[in-house]
Amino acid sequence: ACATGNYRYLSPMYCKAPGKPWALLDWQALAGLVLRELSVKYGQPANDELMQQIQDSVAVTSAVLSAACPKPFSPTPLQAFVESEQSLVFGHPFHPAPKSRQGISHEDMQRYSPEMGTRFALHYFAVRRECLLQQSVLAQPCDQIIAGQAPAGLAADEDFFLIPTHPWQARHLLTHPGLVEAIRRDRIRDLGQQGAHFYPTSSIRTLFHPANPYFYKCSLNVRITNCVRKNALYELEGALQVTRIMRGLTPQLQQHFPGMAVMEEPAFISADLKTGDAHTDKAITEGFGLILRRGFDDVLHPGVTPLLAGALFGNHIYGEARMGELLGAMPRCGGSSREETAVTWFSRYVGELMYPVLYCYFAHGLIFEPHLQNVVIGVTEGQVRQIFLRDFEGVKLVQERYSARQLDGISPRAREALWYSAEQGWKRIAYCLFVNNFCEAINQIGAGSPALQNRLWAVVRHHLHAYQSQYGNDVSARCINALLNGEAFPGKANLINRFFKRPDRASGYLPVNNPLGTLGENQAWS
C-alpha cells in the first residue's frame, strides 16, 4: 500500500459489467471508457482531441521502449547529465497523455526526441539588423554571444545578425509565407544546418552542448503534453524580468543556501519583420524566439555530477535502478544498512531543495516550480552536494508583493503572465514540491517498504519544522502547520484539466492524502 496513491500496477486493467465476466481492457478500451464516463458525469461532448493525444502518447512510449537500452551513467559529469536528460523512458504517471507530441511526424519524433539518444546541428538564419529584437542583462548583447558560439565560417556583420533554431522549427518556419517573402527580399538568409551537434534535453526544445556556456531554449511549434512550446514575446520578457529579480536576491540566497544554484535566463533574441501584418510579425517573432539559459560553467562544483531528478524518481524501474546505483556508491559508515543510507541521502536532498524554494516564496514572493524536470541534483560518490533550479517559464511572482510599478519595465501582457495570487502560488509550490517531487521520490526510494516510506515522510516533517524554526514567518507558519496537521496536498488534476482543455494557469487541483499528519513523535526523524 502507498499512503499517497503512488501505486505500482501489477497487471493490465480489467472491467466488470453487470451480468458479464471480468474483461481485459487494452489501452484504447480503457481510455474510451474513462472519457465516456467524464462526458456523462459533466454533461460534456466527447473530447476527441484528448483521445488523439492519448493515442499519440502510447505510440511515442512504445517507440521509446523499443529503443531503450539502459546502462550506468557515464563517469564524465556532463556526459552523465546528458544521459540523465535523455533517459525518461516513461512519462508523468499521473498525466493521461504524458508523451504526447502533436504536430510532428513519427520519423521526426525519432529524429529529435531526447529519449532516442539523439543529437543534431542547429539550423542558422541571418537576419537584417533592422529586424533585431533582443534583451540581455549580461555584459554582452545576445546577438554577440550567439555569434561568438556560432560555427567557424559563420559570422555576423554590420548588416546581419545570426539566429540559431531547432532544425524541426526551421523547416516549420520555412513554410510560412512571411518568411518565404522575407528570404525573397533578402531580409533573411537561410544558412542551413551546420556546426557542432547539440543534445535535446528532457523538454525536447531546450538544447545543450557541453562546450557552450548556455543552453538554447528554442521555440518549437509542437504541442508537447499540454502546450505548444513556442516562445511568445511576453514569455521572453518574463524570463528576463525573473532574472533581474533573482540577481538582486542571489547574494542572500548563496549565503543561506550555498548548495543551491539557479540557472538564470539572462538574454533572449528574436526577429521582428515589421511588415505591418500583425499576424505575420507575431508568428515570426514567436517562431524565432530563443532564450539563453545559463549552463554549468562557474556554478558546478569540482567533482560533482549533475543528474536530472526525473531520471531518478519519475522513471519507474529505470529510475529505481539508477537510484540503487547512487545509494550503492555512497560510503557506508559503520556498516550502515541500505535503509539508513537511503534516509541519509533523502534528508540531504530535502534539505538542499525545500529550504530555498520555501524561502523564495515566503520571504520574497517568488514562486518556483520544483517538479522533477525542473530540478537537477549534483552528486559526488552518490551523495547530494548541489541542487540546480531551472525553467523561468514556470516561475511566477506573488501579485501582492510585486506591483505594476515595480514591473514597469515589461509589457502589461508579461506582467499578467507573471502574476499569481498568494493562494495560487502556494498550491503550485505545494503540488510541485510535495506531490510531483517528494511523493515520487519516496515511492521510488521506499518501493515495497511502507515502513521506509514512513521514515522518509518523517524526514520531510522534520525539515518543515526546521525550516520554520530557522527561516519562518507568520505566513509560512500557517501553511506549514496545515501540512503538519495533515491537510491534503494539492494534486494537479491533469486528466480533468485536459478534458476541459484548461490553460495551465487555470489548472484545477484535487486533494492528495498527506501522511505528515499521521506520523507520531516516535517516528520523527532526528
C-alpha positions as CSV (number, residue, x, y, z in Angstrom):
1,A,0.0,0.0,0.0
2,C,1.1,3.6,-0.6
3,A,-0.2,6.4,1.6
4,T,-0.2,8.9,-1.3
5,G,-1.7,6.7,-4.0
6,N,1.6,6.3,-5.9
7,Y,0.7,2.7,-6.8
8,R,2.6,0.3,-8.9
9,Y,0.2,-1.6,-11.2
10,L,0.9,-5.3,-11.3
11,S,-1.4,-6.2,-14.2
12,P,-3.4,-4.7,-17.0
13,M,-6.8,-3.2,-16.2
14,Y,-10.0,-5.3,-16.1
15,C,-13.6,-4.3,-16.3
16,K,-16.7,-5.9,-14.8
17,A,-20.0,-5.1,-16.4
18,P,-23.3,-6.2,-14.8
19,G,-24.1,-9.8,-15.8
20,K,-20.8,-10.3,-17.6
21,P,-17.4,-11.8,-16.6
22,W,-14.4,-9.7,-15.9
23,A,-12.9,-8.5,-19.2
24,L,-9.4,-7.4,-20.0
25,L,-9.1,-3.7,-21.2
26,D,-6.5,-2.7,-23.6
27,W,-5.4,1.0,-23.5
28,Q,-7.9,2.1,-26.2
29,A,-10.8,0.5,-24.4
30,L,-9.7,1.9,-21.0
31,A,-9.2,5.4,-22.4
32,G,-12.5,5.3,-24.2
33,L,-14.3,4.1,-21.0
34,V,-12.8,6.9,-18.9
35,L,-13.5,9.6,-21.4
36,R,-17.1,8.5,-21.8
37,E,-17.6,8.5,-18.0
38,L,-16.3,12.0,-17.9
39,S,-18.6,13.1,-20.7
40,V,-21.6,11.7,-18.8
41,K,-20.5,13.0,-15.4
42,Y,-20.0,16.6,-16.6
43,G,-22.6,16.7,-19.4
44,Q,-19.9,17.4,-22.0
45,P,-19.4,16.2,-25.5
46,A,-16.7,13.6,-26.2
47,N,-13.2,15.0,-26.2
48,D,-11.7,13.5,-29.3
49,E,-8.6,15.7,-29.1
50,L,-7.7,14.1,-25.7
51,M,-8.3,10.6,-27.2
52,Q,-5.9,11.5,-30.0
53,Q,-3.3,12.8,-27.5
54,I,-3.6,9.6,-25.6
55,Q,-3.1,7.6,-28.8
56,D,-0.1,9.7,-29.7
57,S,1.4,9.2,-26.2
58,V,1.1,5.5,-26.3
59,A,2.7,5.4,-29.8
60,V,5.7,7.5,-28.6
61,T,6.1,5.4,-25.4
62,S,6.1,2.2,-27.4
63,A,8.8,3.6,-29.7
64,V,10.9,4.8,-26.8
65,L,10.6,1.4,-25.1
66,S,11.7,-0.4,-28.3
67,A,14.8,1.8,-28.4
68,A,15.6,1.9,-24.7
69,C,19.0,0.5,-23.8
70,P,19.6,1.5,-20.1
71,K,23.1,1.4,-18.8
72,P,25.0,3.1,-16.0
73,F,25.6,6.8,-16.4
74,S,29.0,7.9,-17.8
75,P,31.7,8.7,-15.3
76,T,32.2,12.0,-17.1
77,P,29.9,14.6,-15.3
78,L,28.4,16.5,-18.3
79,Q,28.0,13.3,-20.4
80,A,26.2,11.7,-17.4
81,F,24.0,14.8,-17.3
82,V,23.1,14.4,-21.0
83,E,22.3,10.7,-20.4
84,S,20.0,11.6,-17.5
85,E,18.2,14.2,-19.6
86,Q,17.7,11.6,-22.3
87,S,16.7,8.7,-20.1
88,L,13.0,9.5,-19.4
89,V,11.5,6.3,-20.9
90,F,8.2,6.8,-19.1
91,G,6.2,10.0,-18.8
92,H,4.4,11.6,-15.9
93,P,2.5,8.7,-14.1
94,F,-0.5,11.0,-13.3
95,H,-1.0,12.5,-16.8
96,P,-3.3,10.9,-19.3
97,A,-1.0,11.7,-22.3
98,P,2.5,12.3,-20.8
99,K,4.4,11.5,-24.0
100,S,2.0,13.2,-26.5
101,R,3.8,15.2,-29.2
102,Q,1.3,16.6,-31.7
103,G,2.3,18.3,-34.9
104,I,5.4,16.2,-35.5
105,S,5.7,13.1,-37.7
106,H,6.8,9.8,-36.3
107,E,10.0,10.0,-38.3
108,D,10.8,13.4,-36.8
109,M,9.8,12.3,-33.4
110,Q,12.5,9.6,-33.6
111,R,15.0,12.0,-35.1
112,Y,14.6,14.7,-32.5
113,S,13.3,13.1,-29.3
114,P,15.8,13.0,-26.4
115,E,14.8,9.5,-25.4
116,M,16.2,8.2,-28.7
117,G,19.7,9.4,-27.6
118,T,19.7,11.9,-30.5
119,R,21.9,14.9,-31.2
120,F,21.9,17.3,-34.2
121,A,23.3,20.5,-35.6
122,L,21.4,23.8,-35.2
123,H,19.8,25.5,-38.2
124,Y,21.0,29.1,-38.7
125,F,19.5,32.1,-40.2
126,A,21.0,35.5,-40.9
127,V,18.5,38.4,-40.3
128,R,18.8,42.1,-41.2
129,R,19.8,44.2,-38.2
130,E,16.8,46.4,-38.5
131,C,14.7,43.3,-37.5
132,L,16.8,42.6,-34.4
133,L,14.7,42.1,-31.2
134,Q,16.8,41.3,-28.1
135,Q,17.4,42.0,-24.5
136,S,20.3,41.0,-22.2
137,V,21.3,41.6,-18.6
138,L,24.8,40.2,-19.4
139,A,27.9,42.2,-20.3
140,Q,27.3,41.4,-24.0
141,P,24.1,41.6,-26.0
142,C,22.6,38.3,-27.0
143,D,23.5,38.6,-30.7
144,Q,27.2,38.9,-29.8
145,I,27.1,35.9,-27.5
146,I,25.4,33.8,-30.2
147,A,27.9,35.0,-32.9
148,G,30.7,34.0,-30.5
149,Q,29.4,30.5,-30.2
150,A,28.5,30.0,-33.9
151,P,30.3,27.6,-36.2
152,A,33.5,28.6,-37.8
153,G,32.8,30.3,-41.1
154,L,29.5,31.8,-39.9
155,A,29.9,35.5,-38.9
156,A,27.6,38.3,-38.1
157,D,28.3,41.7,-39.7
158,E,27.1,45.2,-39.8
159,D,24.1,44.2,-41.9
160,F,23.0,40.8,-40.5
161,F,22.8,39.0,-37.1
162,L,22.6,35.3,-36.6
163,I,19.7,33.3,-35.1
164,P,20.1,29.5,-34.4
165,T,16.9,27.4,-34.4
166,H,15.9,23.9,-33.8
167,P,16.1,22.1,-37.2
168,W,12.5,21.0,-37.0
169,Q,11.4,24.6,-36.2
170,A,13.5,25.8,-39.2
171,R,11.5,23.6,-41.5
172,H,8.3,24.7,-40.0
173,L,9.2,28.4,-40.4
174,L,10.3,27.9,-44.0
175,T,6.8,27.0,-44.9
176,H,5.4,30.3,-43.6
177,P,4.6,32.8,-46.4
178,G,6.0,35.7,-44.3
179,L,9.4,34.0,-44.0
180,V,9.4,33.0,-47.7
181,E,8.8,36.6,-48.7
182,A,11.5,37.9,-46.3
183,I,14.0,35.5,-47.9
184,R,12.9,36.6,-51.3
185,R,13.6,40.2,-50.4
186,D,16.9,39.3,-48.8
187,R,15.8,40.4,-45.3
188,I,16.5,36.9,-44.0
189,R,19.0,34.4,-45.3
190,D,18.7,30.6,-44.8
191,L,22.1,29.3,-43.8
192,G,21.1,25.7,-43.2
193,Q,22.2,23.2,-40.6
194,Q,25.8,23.4,-39.6
195,G,28.2,23.3,-36.7
196,A,28.5,21.1,-33.6
197,H,25.8,18.7,-32.6
198,F,23.6,19.7,-29.6
199,Y,21.7,17.3,-27.4
200,P,18.0,17.8,-26.8
201,T,17.2,17.7,-23.1
202,S,14.1,16.3,-21.5
203,S,11.9,19.3,-22.5
204,I,12.7,18.4,-26.2
205,R,13.2,22.0,-27.2
206,T,16.0,23.1,-24.9
207,L,19.3,22.1,-26.4
208,F,22.7,21.6,-24.8
209,H,26.3,21.3,-25.8
210,P,29.0,20.7,-23.1
211,A,31.3,23.3,-24.6
212,N,28.7,26.1,-24.8
213,P,28.2,28.2,-21.7
214,Y,24.5,28.5,-22.4
215,F,21.6,26.2,-23.0
216,Y,19.5,27.3,-26.1
217,K,15.8,27.3,-25.2
218,C,14.3,27.2,-28.7
219,S,10.8,27.8,-29.9
220,L,9.1,24.6,-31.2
221,N,5.6,24.7,-32.7
222,V,4.8,21.2,-31.4
223,R,2.1,20.6,-28.8
224,I,4.1,18.7,-26.1
225,T,1.6,17.3,-23.4
226,N,-0.4,20.5,-22.7
227,C,1.1,23.3,-24.6
228,V,2.6,24.4,-28.0
229,R,6.2,25.1,-27.0
230,K,6.8,28.4,-28.7
231,N,8.5,31.4,-27.0
232,A,5.9,34.2,-27.1
233,L,7.3,37.7,-26.6
234,Y,5.7,38.1,-23.2
235,E,7.5,34.8,-22.1
236,L,10.8,36.2,-23.4
237,E,10.2,39.4,-21.4
238,G,9.2,37.4,-18.3
239,A,12.3,35.3,-18.3
240,L,14.5,38.5,-18.3
241,Q,12.4,40.1,-15.5
242,V,12.7,37.0,-13.3
243,T,16.5,37.0,-13.9
244,R,16.7,40.7,-12.8
245,I,14.8,39.8,-9.6
246,M,16.9,36.8,-8.9
247,R,20.1,38.7,-9.4
248,G,19.1,41.0,-6.6
249,L,18.4,38.0,-4.3
250,T,21.3,35.8,-5.3
251,P,23.9,37.1,-2.7
252,Q,21.4,36.4,0.1
253,L,20.4,33.0,-1.3
254,Q,24.0,32.0,-1.7
255,Q,24.7,33.0,1.9
256,H,21.8,31.0,3.3
257,F,21.8,28.1,0.8
258,P,25.3,27.5,-0.6
259,G,24.3,24.2,-2.2
260,M,21.6,25.7,-4.4
261,A,22.1,27.4,-7.7
262,V,19.5,28.9,-10.1
263,M,20.1,28.5,-13.8
264,E,19.1,32.0,-14.8
265,E,17.8,33.1,-18.3
266,P,19.7,36.3,-18.8
267,A,19.2,37.0,-22.6
268,F,16.8,36.5,-25.5
269,I,16.8,37.1,-29.2
270,S,14.3,37.0,-32.0
271,A,13.3,38.8,-35.2
272,D,10.6,41.5,-35.8
273,L,10.0,41.8,-39.5
274,K,7.8,44.9,-39.0
275,T,5.7,44.1,-42.1
276,G,2.6,45.8,-40.8
277,D,0.8,42.5,-40.8
278,A,0.4,41.8,-37.1
279,H,-0.4,38.1,-37.6
280,T,2.7,37.5,-39.7
281,D,5.0,39.5,-37.4
282,K,3.8,37.7,-34.3
283,A,4.3,34.2,-35.9
284,I,7.8,35.1,-37.0
285,T,8.8,36.6,-33.7
286,E,7.4,33.7,-31.7
287,G,8.9,31.2,-34.2
288,F,12.4,32.5,-33.9
289,G,12.2,33.3,-30.1
290,L,15.3,32.0,-28.4
291,I,16.2,32.2,-24.7
292,L,19.7,31.7,-23.3
293,R,19.8,29.7,-20.1
294,R,23.0,29.7,-18.0
295,G,24.9,26.4,-18.1
296,F,27.0,24.8,-15.5
297,D,30.1,27.0,-16.0
298,D,31.2,28.6,-12.8
299,V,28.4,27.0,-10.7
300,L,29.1,23.3,-10.9
301,H,31.5,22.4,-8.0
302,P,34.6,20.3,-8.9
303,G,33.9,16.5,-8.8
304,V,30.1,17.0,-8.9
305,T,27.9,15.2,-11.5
306,P,24.6,16.8,-12.4
307,L,21.7,14.5,-12.9
308,L,18.0,15.2,-13.7
309,A,15.8,14.4,-10.8
310,G,13.2,12.9,-13.1
311,A,15.8,10.3,-14.2
312,L,16.0,9.0,-10.7
313,F,12.4,9.4,-9.3
314,G,9.9,9.6,-12.2
315,N,11.2,6.8,-14.4
316,H,9.7,3.6,-13.0
317,I,12.1,0.6,-12.9
318,Y,14.8,2.5,-14.7
319,G,14.8,5.3,-12.1
320,E,14.8,2.7,-9.3
321,A,17.9,1.1,-10.8
322,R,19.6,4.5,-11.1
323,M,18.7,5.3,-7.5
324,G,20.1,2.0,-6.4
325,E,23.4,2.8,-8.2
326,L,23.6,6.1,-6.4
327,L,23.0,4.6,-3.0
328,G,25.4,1.9,-3.7
329,A,28.1,4.4,-4.5
330,M,27.8,6.2,-1.1
331,P,30.4,5.4,1.5
332,R,28.9,3.2,4.3
333,C,29.7,4.4,7.8
334,G,29.9,1.6,10.4
335,G,28.2,-0.9,8.2
336,S,25.0,1.1,7.9
337,S,22.2,-0.6,6.2
338,R,20.7,0.4,2.8
339,E,17.7,1.8,4.6
340,E,19.8,4.0,6.8
341,T,21.8,5.1,3.7
342,A,18.6,5.9,1.9
343,V,17.2,8.0,4.8
344,T,20.5,9.9,5.0
345,W,20.5,10.6,1.2
346,F,16.9,11.7,1.1
347,S,17.4,14.0,4.1
348,R,20.2,15.8,2.3
349,Y,18.1,16.1,-0.8
350,V,15.1,17.5,1.0
351,G,17.2,20.0,2.9
352,E,19.0,21.3,-0.2
353,L,15.8,21.6,-2.2
354,M,13.0,22.5,0.1
355,Y,14.6,25.3,2.1
356,P,15.4,27.7,-0.8
357,V,12.1,27.0,-2.5
358,L,10.1,27.9,0.6
359,Y,12.3,30.8,1.4
360,C,11.9,32.4,-2.0
361,Y,8.2,32.1,-1.7
362,F,7.6,33.1,1.9
363,A,10.3,35.7,2.2
364,H,10.3,37.2,-1.4
365,G,7.0,36.2,-3.1
366,L,8.9,34.2,-5.8
367,I,7.2,31.0,-7.0
368,F,9.4,28.2,-8.3
369,E,8.0,25.0,-9.9
370,P,10.4,22.4,-8.4
371,H,8.9,19.4,-10.2
372,L,11.1,16.6,-11.4
373,Q,12.1,18.1,-14.8
374,N,13.0,21.4,-13.2
375,V,15.4,20.1,-10.6
376,V,18.9,18.9,-11.3
377,I,20.8,17.1,-8.5
378,G,24.5,17.4,-8.2
379,V,26.1,14.3,-6.7
380,T,29.6,13.2,-5.6
381,E,30.1,9.5,-4.8
382,G,26.3,9.2,-4.8
383,Q,25.8,11.9,-2.2
384,V,23.8,15.1,-2.8
385,R,26.1,18.1,-3.0
386,Q,24.2,20.6,-5.0
387,I,20.7,21.4,-6.3
388,F,20.0,23.4,-9.5
389,L,16.6,25.0,-10.1
390,R,15.7,25.9,-13.7
391,D,13.0,27.0,-16.2
392,F,11.8,30.6,-15.7
393,E,8.7,29.9,-17.8
394,G,7.2,28.3,-14.7
395,V,8.5,31.0,-12.2
396,K,5.8,33.4,-11.1
397,L,5.5,36.4,-8.7
398,V,3.0,36.9,-5.9
399,Q,1.0,39.8,-7.1
400,E,0.6,41.3,-3.6
401,R,4.4,41.5,-3.4
402,Y,5.2,42.9,-6.9
403,S,3.2,45.9,-8.1
404,A,2.8,47.1,-11.6
405,R,5.1,50.0,-10.8
406,Q,7.9,47.5,-9.7
407,L,7.4,45.7,-13.1
408,D,7.1,48.8,-15.3
409,G,9.9,47.6,-17.5
410,I,7.9,44.9,-19.1
411,S,4.6,44.9,-21.1
412,P,1.2,44.5,-19.4
413,R,0.9,41.1,-21.0
414,A,4.1,39.9,-19.5
415,R,3.1,41.3,-16.1
416,E,-0.2,39.4,-16.2
417,A,1.6,36.2,-17.1
418,L,4.0,36.6,-14.2
419,W,1.4,37.4,-11.5
420,Y,-0.1,34.7,-9.3
421,S,-2.2,35.2,-6.2
422,A,-0.6,34.0,-3.0
423,E,-3.0,31.1,-2.9
424,Q,-2.3,30.1,-6.5
425,G,1.4,30.3,-5.7
426,W,1.3,28.1,-2.7
427,K,-0.8,25.5,-4.4
428,R,1.7,25.4,-7.3
429,I,4.7,25.1,-5.0
430,A,3.0,22.5,-2.7
431,Y,2.0,20.4,-5.7
432,C,5.4,20.5,-7.5
433,L,7.4,20.0,-4.3
434,F,5.4,17.6,-2.2
435,V,3.3,15.7,-4.8
436,N,5.3,15.7,-8.1
437,N,8.7,15.6,-6.4
438,F,8.7,14.1,-2.9
439,C,5.8,11.6,-3.4
440,E,7.6,10.2,-6.5
441,A,11.0,10.2,-4.7
442,I,9.6,8.4,-1.6
443,N,7.7,5.9,-3.7
444,Q,10.9,5.2,-5.7
445,I,13.4,5.0,-2.8
446,G,11.0,3.1,-0.5
447,A,9.5,0.9,-3.1
448,G,7.8,-2.1,-1.5
449,S,8.5,-0.9,2.1
450,P,5.8,1.1,3.8
451,A,8.0,1.3,6.9
452,L,10.8,3.0,4.9
453,Q,8.3,5.3,3.2
454,N,7.0,6.4,6.6
455,R,10.6,7.1,7.7
456,L,11.1,9.2,4.6
457,W,7.9,11.2,5.2
458,A,9.2,11.8,8.8
459,V,12.3,13.3,7.2
460,V,10.1,15.8,5.4
461,R,8.2,16.6,8.6
462,H,11.5,17.2,10.4
463,H,12.7,19.6,7.7
464,L,9.4,21.5,7.7
465,H,9.9,22.0,11.5
466,A,13.5,23.0,11.0
467,Y,12.7,25.4,8.2
468,Q,10.0,27.2,10.2
469,S,12.3,27.4,13.2
470,Q,15.2,28.9,11.2
471,Y,13.6,31.0,8.5
472,G,9.8,31.0,9.1
473,N,7.4,33.9,9.4
474,D,3.6,34.2,10.2
475,V,2.6,33.3,6.6
476,S,4.9,30.2,6.5
477,A,3.7,29.1,9.9
478,R,0.1,28.9,8.7
479,C,1.0,26.9,5.5
480,I,3.5,24.6,7.2
481,N,1.3,23.9,10.2
482,A,-1.6,23.0,7.9
483,L,0.7,20.4,6.3
484,L,2.0,19.1,9.6
485,N,-1.6,18.7,10.8
486,G,-2.4,16.5,7.7
487,E,-4.2,19.0,5.4
488,A,-4.3,17.3,2.0
489,F,-1.7,18.1,-0.6
490,P,-3.0,19.8,-3.8
491,G,-2.6,17.4,-6.7
492,K,-2.8,18.8,-10.2
493,A,-5.9,17.3,-11.8
494,N,-4.2,16.6,-15.2
495,L,-7.0,14.4,-16.5
496,I,-9.8,16.8,-15.7
497,N,-7.7,19.8,-16.9
498,R,-7.0,18.1,-20.2
499,F,-10.6,17.0,-20.6
500,F,-11.8,20.6,-20.2
501,K,-8.8,22.0,-22.2
502,R,-7.9,24.4,-19.5
503,P,-4.8,26.6,-19.8
504,D,-2.1,25.8,-17.3
505,R,-2.6,28.8,-15.0
506,A,-6.3,27.8,-14.7
507,S,-5.5,24.2,-13.6
508,G,-7.7,22.6,-11.0
509,Y,-6.4,20.6,-8.1
510,L,-7.6,17.5,-6.3
511,P,-6.8,16.5,-2.7
512,V,-3.9,14.0,-2.3
513,N,-3.6,12.2,1.1
514,N,-0.9,13.8,3.2
515,P,0.9,11.3,5.6
516,L,2.6,14.1,7.6
517,G,-0.3,14.4,10.0
518,T,-0.3,10.8,10.9
519,L,3.3,10.4,11.9
520,G,3.7,10.1,15.7
521,E,6.5,11.7,17.6
522,N,8.2,8.3,17.9
523,Q,8.5,8.3,14.1
524,A,10.1,11.7,13.9
525,W,13.5,11.8,12.2
526,S,16.5,13.1,14.1
